[in-house]
């Protein structure tokens, strides 16, 4: 009785995950007409904090638009940890988009 080991299945799983991500990215760009706006999308492998700065430099990108999801620590509450890392790593503008329903834990000081 033969069977596949975890190593035998891993490449297919990674490939399927990549294909699923490409399909989700295509759906997102179609829904928001990103191509019609002159924007470009890139699906990259690796940690965003390392892979995005390399891509931005290689393509001479002017602005990165990225969503924020997980937040840790005080700076994470304001912006997001990956976005905070990106600010120090790239030489272009970054626009971060918070998820629906996000409520900032920071309130403006009372002006009086």
C-alpha positions as CSV (number, residue, x, y, z in Angstrom):
1,X,0.0,0.0,0.0
2,X,1.6,3.2,-1.1
3,X,1.1,6.7,0.1
4,X,2.4,10.1,-0.3
5,X,4.6,11.6,2.4
6,X,4.3,15.2,3.5
7,X,7.2,16.1,1.4
8,X,5.5,14.7,-1.7
9,X,2.4,16.7,-1.1
10,X,4.1,20.0,-0.2
11,X,5.0,21.3,-3.6
12,X,1.4,20.8,-4.9
13,X,0.1,22.5,-1.7
14,X,2.4,25.5,-2.2
15,X,1.5,25.7,-5.9
16,X,-2.3,25.5,-5.1
17,X,-1.9,28.2,-2.5
18,X,-0.1,30.4,-5.0
19,X,-2.8,29.8,-7.6
20,X,-5.5,30.6,-5.0
21,X,-3.8,33.8,-4.1
22,X,-3.4,34.8,-7.7
23,X,-7.2,34.2,-8.2
24,X,-8.0,36.2,-5.1
25,X,-5.7,39.1,-6.3
26,X,-7.3,39.0,-9.7
27,X,-10.8,39.1,-8.2
28,X,-9.8,42.1,-6.0
29,X,-8.2,44.1,-8.9
30,X,-11.3,43.4,-11.1
31,X,-13.7,44.4,-8.3
32,X,-11.9,47.7,-7.7
33,X,-10.9,48.5,-11.4
34,X,-7.2,48.7,-10.4
35,X,-6.0,48.1,-13.9
36,X,-8.3,50.8,-15.2
37,X,-6.8,53.2,-12.7
38,X,-3.2,52.6,-14.0
39,X,-2.2,50.7,-11.0
40,X,-0.2,47.5,-10.9
41,X,-0.5,44.5,-8.6
42,X,2.3,42.1,-7.7
43,X,2.1,38.8,-5.8
44,X,5.3,38.3,-4.0
45,X,6.8,35.5,-1.9
46,X,8.4,36.1,1.5
47,X,7.9,38.4,4.4
48,X,6.3,41.7,3.3
49,X,8.8,43.7,5.4
50,X,11.6,42.3,3.3
51,X,10.1,41.4,-0.1
52,X,8.2,44.7,-0.6
53,X,11.1,47.0,-0.2
54,X,13.1,44.9,-2.7
55,X,10.2,45.0,-5.2
56,X,9.7,48.8,-4.7
57,X,13.4,49.5,-5.4
58,X,13.6,47.2,-8.4
59,X,10.5,48.7,-10.0
60,X,11.1,52.3,-8.9
61,X,7.7,52.4,-7.3
62,X,6.2,55.8,-6.4
63,X,3.6,54.6,-3.9
64,X,2.7,51.4,-2.1
65,X,-0.9,50.8,-1.1
66,X,-1.3,48.1,1.5
67,X,-4.0,46.9,3.9
68,X,-3.4,46.5,7.6
69,X,-4.7,43.6,9.6
70,X,-2.8,42.5,12.7
71,X,-1.7,45.1,15.2
72,X,0.8,44.6,18.1
73,X,2.2,47.2,20.5
74,X,1.4,51.0,20.5
75,X,2.8,51.7,17.0
76,X,0.8,48.7,15.7
77,X,-2.4,50.2,17.1
78,X,-1.8,53.3,15.1
79,X,-0.6,52.0,11.8
80,X,0.2,48.3,11.7
81,X,3.6,46.6,12.3
82,X,4.4,45.8,8.6
83,X,3.5,49.3,7.5
84,X,5.7,50.7,10.3
85,X,8.6,48.5,9.1
86,X,8.0,49.6,5.5
87,X,8.3,53.3,6.4
88,X,11.9,52.7,7.4
89,X,12.7,50.4,4.5
90,X,11.4,52.2,1.4
91,X,12.0,55.5,-0.3
92,X,8.4,56.0,-1.6
93,X,5.1,56.9,-0.2
94,X,2.9,54.3,1.6
95,X,-0.9,54.5,1.8
96,X,-2.3,52.1,4.4
97,X,-5.9,51.1,4.4
98,X,-7.6,49.9,7.6
99,X,-10.1,47.0,7.6
100,X,-13.9,47.7,7.7
101,X,-15.0,48.4,11.2
102,X,-11.7,49.5,12.5
103,X,-12.0,51.8,15.5
104,X,-8.9,53.7,16.6
105,X,-8.0,53.3,20.3
106,X,-6.4,56.7,20.1
107,X,-8.6,59.7,20.7
108,X,-7.6,63.3,19.9
109,X,-6.7,65.5,22.8
110,X,-9.5,67.8,24.1
111,X,-8.9,71.2,22.5
112,X,-9.8,73.1,25.6
